[in-house]
Amino acid sequence: MEKILVIGSSGQIGSELVLALRKIYGGENVYATDIKEPTEEISTSGPFDNLDVLDFNNLLHYVVRYKITQIYNLAAVLSGNAEKIPLQAWDINMKALMNTLEVAHKTDAKKLFWPSSIAIFGPTTPMENTPQLTVMEPNTVYGISKLAGERWGEYYHKRYGVDFRSVRYPGLISYKTEPGGGTTDYAVEIFFEAVKNGKYECFLSEDTALPMMFMDDAIHNTIKLMRADSSKLSIRSAYNMAGISFDPNGLANEIKKIMPGFEISYKTDFRQAIANSWPASINDEVARKDWGLEEKYDLRKLTATMLSKITEKIKRAGS
């Protein structure tokens, strides 16, 4: 029986990943942990504990005590926030990874998922159809930490046999949790503001195209990678994951098809420079070939779902 530990279970990815894993493996076998309080769904559907991934000894004891076999480490300071506290962000991001790699090496929890990001690419990377193997010269704290993490993950796999698995997430879009300080967060904020106020001021320029993915597709593919046959995996750093690429103007036009009165304006901030260093589109053929990466949501379906679900959410909160 698999015993799964999710670190960072109160975040944007973790809060949905835990519930998806519990449907597959049973609530009692998926241990949600964070330093933040859990959602009601997580606290009532299985175990939750306050656990700081930066505390190595407590992490090690937890994994041994509950006989953990798989770890999903989602703890990180995201791109926008990391630029405000660069040294602290580097320390948190890297120590969280190194602690989980060491625990995986020293225990039976050999299978470890850790999310990388399109932030590992930089201004010298080909911006269109970015290949799996290419130039990587990130110029942000977040991107540098993710690139370093990929190298450490592959090292622990080759040196110690840790079953390290990772994907380079594009921007992730969800109606369930508020944005967490990322450069692609406009693509979540815009829907909430459209429903609440009918307008949105975007911090990226109208033609800044970036790869994005609906959260349901991200969760589905993350679990699919973790359940894939180890012998089929040719990449032990992180797989490209493309999603769908669009810019703020294209997203706004899609919203206007449903909400004709919606208005968008633009006032760029420091995140524009970060976005300019990232690819506009990604090639993920290797992931499709190795373990069957797939998506179900295109821009039209994503937009309709986000507006519908956020409208329901706001109505429930007001009732």
N, C-alpha and C positions, 0 to 999 in steps of 0.2 A: 504493500500500500504506500503510495506516495504521500509524503508529508511536506507541504510547501510553505515556505516563509516568504511573505511579501513585505519588503522594507519600503517605507514611504507610501503606505496604503491610504493616506488621507489626501494625497495629491490628485492632480487631474487624471493621470493614467491609473494610479493605484486604486482609486475609489471605484473604478469600473472594472479593472482587471480582477480584483479580489472576488467580486460577485460572479464574474464569468468563470473563474477557476472553481468556485464553490459549487456551481451547477454541474461541473464535470467530475470533480473529485470528492464532493461532499463538504458541507460547511465545517465539520469538525476537523478536516484534514488540511485546511488552508488557514494559516496563522497570519493575521494582519497586524502590522506593527508600524508605529510612527511616534514622533514626539508631539504631534498635534492630535486633537480629539478626532475620533472617527465619525463618519456619517451614521445616522440611525440604522440604515440598511446593513452596514458592516458590523456594527456592534450587536445587532440582533440575529445575524445569520451565521455567526461563528466566532471563534476566539479573537480577541483584540488585546494587545499589550502595548504599553508605553516602552519603546526600545530605541535607544540612541545608537545608530550604526557607527558613530565615531568612538564608542566605548567598546574596544575590542574584546575585553574579557567578558563583559556581559553578553555580547553578541555570540561569542564562542560557547558560553554556558547555555544560552538559549537554544542554539542549534543542537547541542549534545542532549540537553534535557528532553526536547520534544522529538528527537530522532529525525530531524529535518533531512530530506533527500534532495530538495530543489530550493534554490533561492532566486527571487526576483528582486534586484536592488535598484530601486527607482529614486533614491535620494539624490538631489542635486539642487544647486542654485542655477536658475535658468539664465539665458543670454543677457537680457536687458538688466536684470538685477545684478548679475555678476560684474558688469562694467562699473557699477557703483561701489562695489566692495571687492576689488580684484584679488587681493591676497587672501582674504577670508574665503572667497568663493573657490579659489584654487585649493585651499586647504580642505574645505568641506568635500568638494567633488572628488579629489584624489584620495583622501583618507578613507572616505566611504567605500570607494572601489577597492583599495588595497586591503582594507579589513575583511571585506567579503571574499576576495580572492584567497587570502590567507586562511580564512575559515573553511572555504571549499577545499583547499589543499590539505588541511589538517583533519577533516572530518569526513563523514559519508555523504555530505551535501555537495557532491562533485558537479552537479549540473547547475550552472549559474547564468542567469540572464541579466544583462546590464545594457541600458539603452544608450546608443550613440546618437548622432545627429548630423543633419546636413551642415551644421556649423563647422564640421571638420574640414570643409572645403574653404578656399580663400580666393582672393582676387586673381590669382594666377591659374586657378582651375578653369577648365572649359565650362562656360556658363550654360550651354545648351546640351541636353542629352548627356550629362556628365557620366562617364563610365565608372565601373566598379573600381578599377585600378587607374589612378590618375595622379596629377600633382595635387598635393595637399599642403597649403601654407596658410592655416587659419590665423587671423589677426585679432581675435577676441579671446578673452579669458576662457569663456565657455568652450569655444572651438578648440583651443589649445589643450584644455583638460580632456575633452572627448577624444582627440587624436592620441594623446598620451595614454588614455584608458584603453583604446583599441590595441595599442602595442603591448601593454601590460597583459591584457586578456589573452592575446595570442601567445605571449611568452609563457604564461602559466599553463596554457593548454599543452604547449610543446614540452616544457620542462617538467611539469608535475602531473600532467594528465587531467587537469581541470576541464570539464566539459563546458567551456565558455561559449556563449552564443549571444549575438547582438545584431541589431538593425540600426541603420541611420534614419531615425525618424524624420519625416518632413514636419511641417507645421501641423499640429493636431487640433481638430475642431470638435467641441463637445458642448452640449446644452446643459449638462449635469453639474459641472463645476465652473467656478469663475476663473478667468485667466490668471496665470501665475508668474508674470513678469518676463514673458518671452517676446521675441521680435515678431513672431507670426501671430501674436494675440489679437491683432486688429480683426482677424478673420473669425474671432469669437465675439469680441466686443461689438462689432458692427451689427450682429443679429440682435443682441440684447438692446442696443440703443434704437434699432429700427422698430422693435416692438414697443419699447417704453416711450420713445420720444419722436419717432418718425424721421430722425436725422442722425448723422454721425460725422464727427471730425476725425479724420484718419491721420495717423502719425507716419504713414508711408506715402510716397507719391503714387499717383493714380496708375502709373505704368510699371510698378515694381512687381514683376511676376515671381512667384515662389511656389515650390511644391507644397501641397497640403494633403491631408487625409482625414476623413471622418473617423471619429474615435472607434466606432463599431468595427471598421475595417482594420484599424491599428491593433485593437485587442485580439480580433480573430487571427490576424497574421502573427502576432507575438506568440500566442499559444500554439499556433500551427508550427512555427519554427522550433519551439521547445519540445514538441511531440515528434518531430521529424527524426528519422533514422540517422544516427550519428555518422554512419559511413557515407551518407549522401552529401554531407556538408563539405564544400570545398573552401569555404571562407571561415577563418577562425579569428578574424578581427571584427568586422561588422559588415552586414549586407546592405547595399543600397536598397532603398524603398521609396518609390517615386510618388505614389498617390496621383493627384491631379494638379496641374499647374494653372494658376490664374493670377490676375492682378486685382487691386482694389476696384478699379473701374469696371472690370468684367463681373466681379462679384456684386457690385452695386446695381449693375444693369439686370442681373438675375433676380435680385431682391425686388426691383421695380416692376418686374413681370407679375409679382404677387401683390406688392404694395406700391402702386403707381405714384403715390405722393412722397415716397421716400427721397430724402436729400442727403448728399454726401459732400463734404468739403475736406480740404487737405491742409495740414499744418505739420510738416515733418519735424522730427526731433532726432536725438542721437542714434535711434534705432535704424534710421535710414542708411547710415554708413555701414551698419552691420548687415542689413539686408542686401546692400550693393555688393557685398563680398561673397554672397551665397549664390548657388546655381538657380537658374530659372526653371530648369527641368532636369530630371534624373533618369538614367538608364538603369533599370533593375532586372535585366534579363537573367543575370546569374541566380538571383533569388527565385525567380519564376521556374528556372530549370532545376535547381537543387531541391527545393522543398515546396514549390507550388504557390508562391505568393500570388494573391488575387485581391481585387476590390469589387465591391458591389455598388458603391456610391459614386456617381458622377456629379458635376456641379449642380445640375438641375435638381436631382434627388436630394443632395446634401442641403441645398438652400430651402427647399420645401419642408424637409424634416426639421431643420433648425428653427424656422419661423413657427411652425406648428407646435413643436415641443416647448419652446420658450414662452409662447402665448399661453399654453396650458399651465406652465410652471408659475407664471406671474399671476394668473387668475386664481390658482390654488393658494398662493401666498397672500392674496388680498382677501380671500374669503374667510 
